[in-house]
Every structure is written in C-alpha cells, then in structure tokens.
Amino acid sequence: MRAVQVSRRGGPLELVERDIPQAGAGEVRIKVSACGVCHSDSVVVDGLLPGLEYPRVPGHEVAGVVDAIGAGVTTWRVGDRAGVGWNGGYDGTCEACRRGRFFGCVAGRATGITFDGGYAEYMVAPVSALARLPSELSPIEAAPLMCAGVTTYNALRNSGARPGDLVAIYGLGGLGHLGVQFAARMGFRTVAIARGPDKEPLAKKLGAVRYIDSQAQNAAEELSKLGGASVILATVTSGKAMSEIIGGLGLEGTLMVIGASPDPVTAGTYPLLSANRSIKGWYSGTSIDSQDTAAFSVLTGVRSMSEVFPFAEAPKAYQRMLSGKARFRVVLTMEG
C-alpha cells in the first residue's frame, strides 16, 4: 500500500510503500477514503511528545470502510463505514474507564501518534476507537468531523449553555467555522468574534446573529454590552487573546478552552470571584462523541468547509494547513 510517513523527528513527510497491516484481536482494518490534515499532526512531524516512535504515519481525522475484522470483533462487519479520531481507543478496565471517563484511560492511545494513522491507504484501529458514519456524509465531509467537529460540538454540548443563551465563538478558522454552525443549530444566540471586517458575511452565513471585529472593537466590552456571554468557546491559539476576552463573560459564564496555545491563560481573581466565572479546558471526545457529532451534522446540515488534496500531495497539503490560509480545513482524498 501507499503511505505517507515521518521517518524521524523533524523529518519530512515521505510517500512510501508499506505492507498492508493486519488486524489483530479486538481490531479492524480500515480502507481509508479520506483523512483530514490537522495542526496536531505537527506533534509527529516535529517530535513534540516524549516517547514517539518512528517511522510513524500521522492522521487522526479518518473516514473509510471496514476492510477486515480481527479476532473477537462482533459488532462490526466488513463494509461498515467507520471514522477514527484523535482518541485511539481505551481499555475499559482502568479506574477512569470504570467511572465512564474514557478520555482519561491510563492505557489510552492517540491515532497517528502512538499508532499509525490515516495518511495511508489502509490503517488498523481498536474497536473502541471506531465511530459509525452515516451514509448521508461523504468521506470528505465526514473526515474533519472526527477531530475539529467533535472538539467544537462536544465542548458546546457540555458547556452548560441552554438554548437562547448568549454563546460566543472566539476565532473563525478551522475550529471556529464549525463552532458557529453547531452553536447556532443548538439554539444559542451565537456571536462570532474574529479579526477584520471581511469575515462578517461568512459569520452571518454560518449562523451568527452578531459579529465582533476584534481588531476594531474591544470584544470583551462588546459582549458585556450584550449582557455577557454564558459561554465563550475559545478556538484561538493565543493564551493572551483568551485572557483578554474573559471580561466578556456574564454571571457564571465559562471560558471553554479548546485551542492549544504555548502561552498561558491568565485571569484576575476578582473578575472570577465576583461573578462565579470559570475557565475550563475540554478534551475533544471519544468515538461515541465523534459518532454523535456526525449524526448531529446530518440532522442539522452542519458541514466543514475544506480544501481537498489528492493523497500523493500530502506534504503540500500539510504545508497549506500550516500556512493558516486554508479555508478552513484541509482533507486528503484517496481517490487521487
């Protein structure tokens, strides 16, 4: 099979030929149809985590079809449509799993990080990592939902906001353009915040009732004028920017952090204490959360806006993602 791998820390993405992997006990093999290119793939390319093993095939926004079944697998069949996200499965036996906190499994794996991911024609995954994909979604539509989609959808549905509440989506990029859609379709009074006036038409088209240009206005003050946000979903990758928006939270408002940033989020104690405000991080989700994301997207018409590249152009697609100029996700298709 063809695969795109990273052979060493800091090495390039290389198109190589590999043996087709075999599904072991409790695993299935997936014939990959499409795979999203996510900024988190840089973890492998740049060697950002200790203990990474090379060569490694990145990719954790996978959409495909079950191609082979390993021993002991009873709930999946060859031909089933399946997706795999960042969460690469859990053992179901540790204390975190026994308490239903599968994301915190001590033996948890990360797709394309601790085992080979979707930058390949075939991949193997444990059954606990599999999400069933509805037929109404094409592979190119489904792939970004396995990471960017589930991250925004799952954070919003667990944020505590109720229909009619003011919810702000901070950032209108790969995560944010999905966050606006999900928030609007969940019935929230959705405000989009981004830099520059040119993004306002898109924000309104995606479902925002109000757009705030953070270059021309103080976003926290503008949210306060609207009564304060119940939730601010921070998709930006700047701790400083997140810190500056906290003042836009209303009573008992929550800053939900899903954008990874190298710099810290800081907050004065008085603004937190005086209004019972909070700052909370949110892990993207497990396979059932990805499955729910796909189902909700079909139900409400949420779709990722993506630039599509043929599989052989994975290095070019990766650089396009890194440039920050893609609108808004980048997806590899195995048809090319």
C-alpha positions as a Markdown table, in Angstrom:
| # | Residue | x | y | z |
|---|---|---|---|---|
| 1 | Met | 0.0 | 0.0 | 0.0 |
| 2 | Arg | 1.0 | 3.7 | -0.2 |
| 3 | Ala | 1.5 | 5.6 | 2.9 |
| 4 | Val | 2.9 | 8.9 | 4.0 |
| 5 | Gln | 5.2 | 8.7 | 7.0 |
| 6 | Val | 7.6 | 10.6 | 9.1 |
| 7 | Ser | 10.8 | 8.7 | 9.4 |
| 8 | Arg | 12.5 | 10.7 | 12.2 |
| 9 | Arg | 11.8 | 13.7 | 14.4 |
| 10 | Gly | 11.8 | 16.8 | 12.4 |
| 11 | Gly | 11.9 | 14.8 | 9.2 |
| 12 | Pro | 9.8 | 15.4 | 6.1 |
| 13 | Leu | 6.5 | 13.7 | 5.1 |
| 14 | Glu | 7.6 | 10.9 | 2.7 |
| 15 | Leu | 5.4 | 8.9 | 0.3 |
| 16 | Val | 6.5 | 5.2 | 0.7 |
| 17 | Glu | 5.3 | 1.7 | 0.0 |
| 18 | Arg | 4.4 | -0.5 | 3.0 |
| 19 | Asp | 2.9 | -3.9 | 3.6 |
| 20 | Ile | -0.8 | -3.7 | 4.2 |
| 21 | Pro | -1.3 | -4.1 | 8.0 |
| 22 | Gln | -3.2 | -6.9 | 9.5 |
| 23 | Ala | -6.0 | -6.5 | 12.1 |
| 24 | Gly | -5.2 | -8.1 | 15.5 |
| 25 | Ala | -7.6 | -9.2 | 18.2 |
| 26 | Gly | -10.1 | -6.6 | 19.0 |
| 27 | Glu | -9.1 | -4.5 | 15.9 |
| 28 | Val | -10.4 | -3.8 | 12.5 |
| 29 | Arg | -8.6 | -2.8 | 9.3 |
| 30 | Ile | -10.0 | 0.3 | 7.6 |
| 31 | Lys | -9.6 | 1.1 | 3.9 |
| 32 | Val | -9.1 | 4.8 | 4.2 |
| 33 | Ser | -11.3 | 7.0 | 1.9 |
| 34 | Ala | -10.3 | 10.5 | 3.3 |
| 35 | Cys | -8.2 | 11.9 | 6.1 |
| 36 | Gly | -8.1 | 15.4 | 7.4 |
| 37 | Val | -4.9 | 17.3 | 7.9 |
| 38 | Cys | -4.8 | 18.8 | 11.4 |
| 39 | His | -2.4 | 21.1 | 13.1 |
| 40 | Ser | -1.9 | 18.4 | 15.8 |
| 41 | Asp | -0.2 | 16.3 | 13.1 |
| 42 | Ser | 2.8 | 18.5 | 13.9 |
| 43 | Val | 3.2 | 16.5 | 17.1 |
| 44 | Val | 4.6 | 13.7 | 15.0 |
| 45 | Val | 6.4 | 15.8 | 12.4 |
| 46 | Asp | 8.2 | 18.0 | 15.0 |
| 47 | Gly | 8.5 | 15.3 | 17.7 |
| 48 | Leu | 6.6 | 17.3 | 20.3 |
| 49 | Leu | 5.8 | 14.5 | 22.7 |
| 50 | Pro | 8.3 | 12.2 | 24.5 |
| 51 | Gly | 8.5 | 8.6 | 23.6 |
| 52 | Leu | 7.3 | 9.0 | 20.0 |
| 53 | Glu | 8.4 | 6.0 | 17.8 |
| 54 | Tyr | 9.4 | 6.4 | 14.2 |
| 55 | Pro | 8.6 | 5.8 | 11.4 |
| 56 | Arg | 5.1 | 6.9 | 12.1 |
| 57 | Val | 2.1 | 7.6 | 9.8 |
| 58 | Pro | 0.2 | 10.7 | 11.0 |
| 59 | Gly | -3.5 | 11.4 | 10.6 |
| 60 | His | -6.4 | 11.3 | 13.1 |
| 61 | Glu | -9.4 | 12.6 | 11.0 |
| 62 | Val | -10.1 | 9.3 | 9.2 |
| 63 | Ala | -13.1 | 8.3 | 7.2 |
| 64 | Gly | -13.2 | 4.9 | 5.5 |
| 65 | Val | -14.7 | 1.5 | 5.3 |
| 66 | Val | -14.0 | -1.6 | 7.4 |
| 67 | Asp | -12.0 | -3.9 | 5.3 |
| 68 | Ala | -11.0 | -6.8 | 7.6 |
| 69 | Ile | -12.1 | -8.0 | 11.1 |
| 70 | Gly | -9.7 | -9.2 | 13.9 |
| 71 | Ala | -10.4 | -12.0 | 16.3 |
| 72 | Gly | -13.1 | -11.3 | 18.9 |
| 73 | Val | -14.8 | -8.4 | 17.0 |
| 74 | Thr | -18.5 | -9.0 | 16.9 |
| 75 | Thr | -20.1 | -5.5 | 16.5 |
| 76 | Trp | -18.5 | -4.5 | 13.1 |
| 77 | Arg | -18.8 | -6.1 | 9.7 |
| 78 | Val | -16.7 | -5.7 | 6.5 |
| 79 | Gly | -18.2 | -2.9 | 4.5 |
| 80 | Asp | -19.3 | -0.8 | 7.5 |
| 81 | Arg | -18.5 | 2.9 | 7.2 |
| 82 | Ala | -16.2 | 4.0 | 10.0 |
| 83 | Gly | -14.4 | 7.0 | 11.3 |
| 84 | Val | -11.5 | 7.4 | 13.7 |
| 85 | Gly | -10.5 | 10.5 | 15.6 |
| 86 | Trp | -7.7 | 11.6 | 18.0 |
| 87 | Asn | -8.8 | 9.2 | 20.7 |
| 88 | Gly | -7.4 | 5.9 | 19.6 |
| 89 | Gly | -9.3 | 3.7 | 22.0 |
| 90 | Tyr | -9.4 | 2.8 | 25.7 |
| 91 | Asp | -9.1 | -0.4 | 27.7 |
| 92 | Gly | -12.3 | -0.2 | 29.6 |
| 93 | Thr | -10.8 | -1.7 | 32.7 |
| 94 | Cys | -8.8 | 1.1 | 34.4 |
| 95 | Glu | -10.4 | 3.3 | 37.1 |
| 96 | Ala | -11.0 | 6.2 | 34.7 |
| 97 | Cys | -12.8 | 3.9 | 32.3 |
| 98 | Arg | -14.8 | 2.2 | 35.1 |
| 99 | Arg | -16.1 | 5.7 | 36.0 |
| 100 | Gly | -17.1 | 6.4 | 32.4 |
| 101 | Arg | -14.2 | 8.8 | 31.9 |
| 102 | Phe | -12.8 | 7.0 | 28.8 |
| 103 | Phe | -10.8 | 10.0 | 27.7 |
| 104 | Gly | -8.7 | 9.6 | 30.7 |
| 105 | Cys | -7.8 | 6.0 | 30.2 |
| 106 | Val | -4.3 | 5.3 | 31.5 |
| 107 | Ala | -3.7 | 3.0 | 28.6 |
| 108 | Gly | -5.4 | 5.3 | 26.1 |
| 109 | Arg | -3.9 | 5.7 | 22.6 |
| 110 | Ala | -3.8 | 8.6 | 20.1 |
| 111 | Thr | -4.4 | 7.9 | 16.5 |
| 112 | Gly | -1.5 | 8.8 | 14.3 |
| 113 | Ile | 0.6 | 9.4 | 17.4 |
| 114 | Thr | 1.0 | 6.2 | 19.3 |
| 115 | Phe | 0.0 | 4.0 | 16.3 |
| 116 | Asp | -0.2 | 4.6 | 12.6 |
| 117 | Gly | -3.0 | 6.9 | 11.4 |
| 118 | Gly | -4.9 | 7.8 | 8.2 |
| 119 | Tyr | -2.2 | 9.1 | 5.9 |
| 120 | Ala | -2.3 | 5.7 | 4.3 |
| 121 | Glu | -4.5 | 3.6 | 2.1 |
| 122 | Tyr | -5.1 | 1.2 | 5.0 |
| 123 | Met | -4.9 | 1.5 | 8.8 |
| 124 | Val | -5.7 | -0.6 | 11.8 |
| 125 | Ala | -7.6 | 0.6 | 14.8 |
| 126 | Pro | -9.1 | -0.9 | 18.0 |
| 127 | Val | -12.9 | -1.2 | 18.0 |
| 128 | Ser | -13.2 | 1.2 | 20.9 |
| 129 | Ala | -11.8 | 4.0 | 18.6 |
| 130 | Leu | -14.4 | 3.5 | 15.9 |
| 131 | Ala | -17.3 | 5.8 | 15.1 |
| 132 | Arg | -20.1 | 4.7 | 12.8 |
| 133 | Leu | -20.5 | 7.2 | 9.9 |
| 134 | Pro | -23.9 | 7.9 | 8.4 |
| 135 | Ser | -24.4 | 7.4 | 4.7 |
| 136 | Glu | -25.5 | 11.0 | 4.2 |
| 137 | Leu | -21.9 | 12.2 | 4.7 |
| 138 | Ser | -19.3 | 11.8 | 2.1 |
| 139 | Pro | -15.8 | 10.8 | 3.3 |
| 140 | Ile | -14.5 | 14.3 | 2.6 |
| 141 | Glu | -17.4 | 15.7 | 4.7 |
| 142 | Ala | -17.0 | 13.2 | 7.5 |
| 143 | Ala | -13.2 | 13.3 | 8.0 |
| 144 | Pro | -12.9 | 16.8 | 9.6 |
| 145 | Leu | -15.8 | 16.0 | 12.0 |
| 146 | Met | -13.6 | 13.3 | 13.6 |
| 147 | Cys | -11.4 | 16.0 | 15.2 |
| 148 | Ala | -12.3 | 19.6 | 14.5 |
| 149 | Gly | -16.0 | 18.7 | 14.5 |
| 150 | Val | -16.2 | 16.6 | 17.7 |
| 151 | Thr | -13.9 | 19.1 | 19.5 |
| 152 | Thr | -16.3 | 22.0 | 19.0 |
| 153 | Tyr | -19.6 | 20.1 | 19.1 |
| 154 | Asn | -18.7 | 18.2 | 22.3 |
| 155 | Ala | -17.4 | 21.2 | 24.1 |
| 156 | Leu | -20.6 | 23.2 | 23.3 |
| 157 | Arg | -23.0 | 20.4 | 24.3 |
| 158 | Asn | -21.1 | 20.0 | 27.6 |
| 159 | Ser | -20.7 | 23.7 | 28.3 |
| 160 | Gly | -23.8 | 24.2 | 30.4 |
| 161 | Ala | -25.3 | 26.7 | 28.0 |
| 162 | Arg | -29.0 | 26.4 | 27.2 |
| 163 | Pro | -31.0 | 27.4 | 24.1 |
| 164 | Gly | -31.4 | 31.1 | 24.0 |
| 165 | Asp | -28.2 | 31.8 | 25.9 |
| 166 | Leu | -25.5 | 34.1 | 24.5 |
| 167 | Val | -22.6 | 32.0 | 23.3 |
| 168 | Ala | -19.5 | 33.5 | 21.6 |
| 169 | Ile | -17.2 | 31.6 | 19.3 |
| 170 | Tyr | -13.8 | 33.2 | 19.5 |
| 171 | Gly | -11.9 | 32.6 | 16.2 |
| 172 | Leu | -13.3 | 31.8 | 12.8 |
| 173 | Gly | -10.9 | 29.3 | 11.5 |
| 174 | Gly | -10.8 | 25.5 | 11.2 |
| 175 | Leu | -12.5 | 25.0 | 14.6 |
| 176 | Gly | -14.4 | 28.3 | 14.7 |
| 177 | His | -16.3 | 28.0 | 11.5 |
| 178 | Leu | -17.7 | 24.7 | 12.7 |
| 179 | Gly | -18.3 | 26.1 | 16.2 |
| 180 | Val | -20.5 | 28.9 | 14.8 |
| 181 | Gln | -22.6 | 26.3 | 12.9 |
| 182 | Phe | -23.0 | 24.0 | 15.9 |
| 183 | Ala | -23.8 | 26.8 | 18.3 |
| 184 | Ala | -26.5 | 28.3 | 16.0 |
| 185 | Arg | -28.1 | 24.9 | 15.4 |
| 186 | Met | -28.1 | 24.2 | 19.1 |
| 187 | Gly | -30.3 | 27.2 | 19.6 |
| 188 | Phe | -27.7 | 29.5 | 21.2 |
| 189 | Arg | -27.7 | 33.3 | 20.5 |
| 190 | Thr | -24.4 | 33.0 | 18.6 |
| 191 | Val | -21.8 | 35.7 | 18.4 |
| 192 | Ala | -18.7 | 35.2 | 16.2 |
| 193 | Ile | -15.5 | 37.0 | 17.1 |
| 194 | Ala | -12.6 | 37.3 | 14.7 |
| 195 | Arg | -10.1 | 39.8 | 13.3 |
| 196 | Gly | -11.1 | 42.0 | 10.4 |
| 197 | Pro | -14.4 | 43.2 | 8.8 |
| 198 | Asp | -14.1 | 40.8 | 5.9 |
| 199 | Lys | -15.2 | 37.8 | 8.0 |
| 200 | Glu | -18.6 | 39.2 | 8.9 |
| 201 | Pro | -20.6 | 38.0 | 5.9 |
| 202 | Leu | -19.3 | 34.4 | 6.4 |
| 203 | Ala | -20.0 | 34.5 | 10.2 |
| 204 | Lys | -23.6 | 35.6 | 9.5 |
| 205 | Lys | -24.0 | 32.9 | 6.8 |
| 206 | Leu | -22.8 | 30.3 | 9.2 |
| 207 | Gly | -25.5 | 31.3 | 11.7 |
| 208 | Ala | -24.1 | 34.1 | 13.9 |
| 209 | Val | -26.6 | 36.8 | 14.9 |
| 210 | Arg | -23.8 | 39.2 | 15.7 |
| 211 | Tyr | -20.2 | 39.6 | 14.5 |
| 212 | Ile | -17.5 | 41.4 | 16.5 |
| 213 | Asp | -14.3 | 42.6 | 14.8 |
| 214 | Ser | -11.7 | 42.2 | 17.5 |
| 215 | Gln | -9.3 | 44.5 | 15.6 |
| 216 | Ala | -11.7 | 47.4 | 15.6 |
| 217 | Gln | -13.6 | 46.8 | 18.8 |
| 218 | Asn | -12.9 | 45.6 | 22.3 |
| 219 | Ala | -14.5 | 42.2 | 22.2 |
| 220 | Ala | -14.9 | 41.8 | 25.9 |
| 221 | Glu | -16.7 | 45.2 | 26.2 |
| 222 | Glu | -19.0 | 44.4 | 23.3 |
| 223 | Leu | -20.0 | 41.1 | 24.8 |
| 224 | Ser | -20.7 | 42.9 | 28.1 |
| 225 | Lys | -23.0 | 45.3 | 26.3 |
| 226 | Leu | -25.0 | 42.3 | 25.1 |
| 227 | Gly | -25.4 | 41.1 | 28.7 |
| 228 | Gly | -22.3 | 38.9 | 28.9 |
| 229 | Ala | -21.7 | 35.5 | 27.4 |
| 230 | Ser | -22.8 | 32.3 | 29.1 |
| 231 | Val | -20.0 | 30.6 | 27.3 |
| 232 | Ile | -17.1 | 31.8 | 25.2 |
| 233 | Leu | -15.7 | 28.9 | 23.1 |
| 234 | Ala | -12.0 | 29.8 | 22.6 |
| 235 | Thr | -10.7 | 28.3 | 19.4 |
| 236 | Val | -7.8 | 30.7 | 19.0 |
| 237 | Thr | -4.3 | 29.6 | 19.7 |
| 238 | Ser | -3.2 | 32.5 | 21.9 |
| 239 | Gly | -3.3 | 32.4 | 25.6 |
| 240 | Lys | -3.0 | 36.2 | 25.7 |
| 241 | Ala | -6.1 | 36.6 | 23.5 |
| 242 | Met | -8.1 | 34.2 | 25.6 |
| 243 | Ser | -7.1 | 36.2 | 28.7 |
| 244 | Glu | -8.3 | 39.4 | 27.3 |
| 245 | Ile | -11.8 | 38.0 | 26.5 |
| 246 | Ile | -12.6 | 36.8 | 30.0 |
| 247 | Gly | -14.2 | 40.1 | 30.8 |
| 248 | Gly | -16.9 | 39.4 | 28.3 |
| 249 | Leu | -18.3 | 36.6 | 30.4 |
| 250 | Gly | -21.6 | 37.1 | 32.1 |
| 251 | Leu | -22.7 | 35.8 | 35.5 |
| 252 | Glu | -21.5 | 32.3 | 36.0 |
| 253 | Gly | -20.0 | 32.4 | 32.5 |
| 254 | Thr | -17.4 | 29.9 | 31.3 |
| 255 | Leu | -14.5 | 30.3 | 29.0 |
| 256 | Met | -14.2 | 26.9 | 27.3 |
| 257 | Val | -10.7 | 26.4 | 26.0 |
| 258 | Ile | -10.2 | 24.1 | 23.0 |
| 259 | Gly | -7.4 | 26.0 | 21.2 |
| 260 | Ala | -3.9 | 24.7 | 22.2 |
| 261 | Ser | -1.6 | 27.6 | 23.0 |
| 262 | Pro | 2.1 | 27.7 | 24.1 |
| 263 | Asp | 1.4 | 30.8 | 26.3 |
| 264 | Pro | -0.7 | 30.7 | 29.4 |
| 265 | Val | -4.2 | 31.9 | 30.0 |
| 266 | Thr | -4.2 | 34.3 | 33.0 |
| 267 | Ala | -7.1 | 35.9 | 34.9 |
| 268 | Gly | -7.5 | 38.3 | 37.8 |
| 269 | Thr | -9.1 | 36.7 | 40.8 |
| 270 | Tyr | -11.7 | 39.4 | 41.3 |
| 271 | Pro | -13.4 | 39.0 | 37.9 |
| 272 | Leu | -13.7 | 35.3 | 38.5 |
| 273 | Leu | -14.9 | 35.6 | 42.1 |
| 274 | Ser | -17.3 | 38.5 | 41.6 |
| 275 | Ala | -19.4 | 36.7 | 39.0 |
| 276 | Asn | -18.7 | 33.0 | 39.6 |
| 277 | Arg | -16.9 | 32.9 | 36.3 |
| 278 | Ser | -14.7 | 29.9 | 35.3 |
| 279 | Ile | -12.1 | 28.8 | 32.9 |
| 280 | Lys | -12.4 | 25.2 | 31.6 |
| 281 | Gly | -10.5 | 23.1 | 29.2 |
| 282 | Trp | -12.3 | 20.4 | 27.1 |
| 283 | Tyr | -10.9 | 17.2 | 25.7 |
| 284 | Ser | -12.2 | 16.6 | 22.2 |
| 285 | Gly | -14.1 | 13.3 | 22.7 |
| 286 | Thr | -14.1 | 9.6 | 22.3 |
| 287 | Ser | -15.5 | 7.5 | 19.4 |
| 288 | Ile | -19.1 | 7.8 | 20.6 |
| 289 | Asp | -18.8 | 11.6 | 20.7 |
| 290 | Ser | -17.5 | 11.6 | 17.2 |
| 291 | Gln | -20.4 | 9.4 | 16.1 |
| 292 | Asp | -22.9 | 11.8 | 17.8 |
| 293 | Thr | -21.1 | 14.7 | 16.0 |
| 294 | Ala | -21.6 | 13.1 | 12.6 |
| 295 | Ala | -25.3 | 12.3 | 13.4 |
| 296 | Phe | -26.0 | 15.9 | 14.6 |
| 297 | Ser | -24.3 | 17.3 | 11.5 |
| 298 | Val | -26.6 | 15.2 | 9.2 |
| 299 | Leu | -29.6 | 16.3 | 11.2 |
| 300 | Thr | -28.9 | 20.0 | 11.2 |
| 301 | Gly | -26.9 | 20.5 | 8.0 |
| 302 | Val | -23.5 | 21.3 | 9.6 |
| 303 | Arg | -20.7 | 20.8 | 7.1 |
| 304 | Ser | -17.0 | 21.6 | 7.1 |
| 305 | Met | -15.6 | 24.0 | 4.5 |
| 306 | Ser | -12.5 | 22.2 | 3.3 |
| 307 | Glu | -9.7 | 22.3 | 0.7 |
| 308 | Val | -9.2 | 18.9 | -0.8 |
| 309 | Phe | -5.8 | 17.5 | -1.9 |
| 310 | Pro | -5.0 | 14.1 | -3.6 |
| 311 | Phe | -3.3 | 11.7 | -1.2 |
| 312 | Ala | 0.0 | 11.9 | -3.0 |
| 313 | Glu | 0.2 | 15.6 | -2.3 |
| 314 | Ala | 0.1 | 15.1 | 1.5 |
| 315 | Pro | 3.3 | 17.2 | 2.0 |
| 316 | Lys | 1.8 | 20.1 | 0.1 |
| 317 | Ala | -1.5 | 19.8 | 2.0 |
| 318 | Tyr | 0.4 | 19.8 | 5.3 |
| 319 | Gln | 2.2 | 23.0 | 4.4 |
| 320 | Arg | -1.1 | 24.6 | 3.3 |
| 321 | Met | -2.5 | 23.7 | 6.7 |
| 322 | Leu | 0.5 | 25.2 | 8.5 |
| 323 | Ser | 0.2 | 28.4 | 6.5 |
| 324 | Gly | -3.1 | 29.3 | 8.2 |
| 325 | Lys | -4.5 | 30.3 | 4.8 |
| 326 | Ala | -6.7 | 27.3 | 4.2 |
| 327 | Arg | -10.4 | 27.8 | 4.2 |
| 328 | Phe | -11.0 | 26.1 | 6.6 |
| 329 | Arg | -9.9 | 22.5 | 6.9 |
| 330 | Val | -7.5 | 20.5 | 4.6 |
| 331 | Val | -8.5 | 17.0 | 3.6 |
| 332 | Leu | -6.7 | 14.3 | 1.7 |
| 333 | Thr | -8.7 | 12.0 | -0.6 |
| 334 | Met | -7.5 | 8.6 | -1.5 |
| 335 | Glu | -9.2 | 8.9 | -4.9 |
| 336 | Gly | -6.2 | 11.0 | -6.1 |
